[in-house]
C-alpha cells in the first residue's frame, strides 16, 4: 500500500536482532559517527533517546512534523514528554508496552497445591513449596543482562509505588531510602529460585520452549484501565493480547495453541485513580494450560 502511494521511495528494512536493542545500538552509533545515519530508526523514549541520540547531535527536532500531522493531541502528554528534549519532540511514539507482568503455570501450581501469591511473603512461601517438589519456581533468561535489570525494576516499583519510583530518577527520592535496600534484598532472594541455566537463555527463548513442549497451550488475557469507554477498553485489551499472540506465532508457535480474550476494564488489579494504578491495569496475563 505504501509502495503504491509512494513509488519513488524505497524502504530498506535494516533490522538488527537483539532483545531491547542490545545489538543495534553499537551498530547505529557507528553509522551515526561515520555520518551515515538511517533515515529513521527505533529507540526507547526517555534517557536513551535524550542521551544517546539527541545530546551528541545525531538527531533534529521534528516539531514541524507534529504540527503538519496534528500529532500533539494524538498522544498523552506524558508520552510526548518521553520523546522530547527541552520541550521539542525528537521522535514519534509507535508502541507502548508493559513489561512488568509476572505470569505462572496454572497446572504446576495446582498440582503442587500452591495458590497464586499476591505478596512477596506469599511468593517465597510458594517458591519454597515448588523448589521442594523439584520445580524451578522462577524462569529467567538473562543472557543479555537487561531482563535481570528489568526484574529488579519491577521489584523496586512494588516497594516504592509509582510516585516514589519516579522520584528516584527525578531526584526527589534518595537511593539510600530503606525501601530501596528492601528491594535489593528481595531481588537477591528471588535469584535463589531461578532456573540454573538462566545466564545462557535470552528472553525470546521462552517461545522456543513452547515449540519444544507441544502439549502446552497459552491462554492470553488482555486488560485495560478504566479511563476509556467499555467498548474501547475491550478492543484495547484484545489488541494487547493479539500483539502477544502474533509475536508467538511469528516465533513458530502454532495459532491453534493460543487463545486470546479481552476483559477490558473488568478485572483491575488496582482501583485507585492514579497513574501508577492505571499502569498496573494496562497489562497482558498468560495462563499455561
Phi, psi and omega in degrees: 000314179296318181297324179292322181283333183226069184297343182271359181249124178260126178264122177248113180274100183258040183299143177238118183292149179148117186307132176061022179080019182305318185264332186283332184298313177297320180295318180292321178300318179297318179295318179299314183293332179276359181075026180235058183287152172288162178292329180208151177206163178262146176206159175284140175290170179089220187298322181298310179299312185293315187276322185274326190242331180270307184305319180285355179088020181281341184229164179237153178295150182235039177301329179294327177292318177300318181293316183295320184264359180064042186278340188301328181257014180262348182230152173301145183301324180299326178288317178298322179300326182290338179252019181239152174228126183054037176082359180252127178286139179242358182205162176251124179298132178240348182197139172228125179222156180256132183244009184255047181252126175262119180242159189223160177273105186302318183294319179298317179296315180296318181297335182252012176065033183254132176270136178308126184285152177238354176225165179293326176299315177296324179300312183289328174297315177297319181297320178298319179297314181294318181297321178294334180272003179085017181255134173291114184293328184231127176262123182222134173239099186239036177302323181272357174088319189293333181291325176292320176298317180297320177300317178296319180302319181291322176295318179298317178298321181294334180275324187265331190083163189298315186295312181288330176298313177298327181297333177300321183272339180270349179093001180270353178238142182267141176289350177269004177302137182304332180289333174293318177299317178300319179296318178297319179294321178295317179300315179300320181290321178301321182296342176290347186246007183277164178297146185296332183264020186303323185286350180256357184251142171264165186297325184279357177286352172299323177295323179296322179294326176295323178293324181290327183251087186292342181281351184272133176239151181245131173254116188251120181252127175258137183229158179222165174277180191265012188276340180264177175293151181307317181296319179295317182294324176296317179294322180294316177299321179296319179295321179298313179296319181295326178299316178294315180300317181296323177297315180296322178297316178297335180273001175105006178274129183297138181300327184286356176263359185244136175234132181241133176221145177251134173253002179053235181263008190288335186234067181290148172266349182213139185247003179285154179263064179231160180298321179298321179290318178302318182297322179296328184277342176273099190202169171234132177250145175245141168231126178271127183251000000 
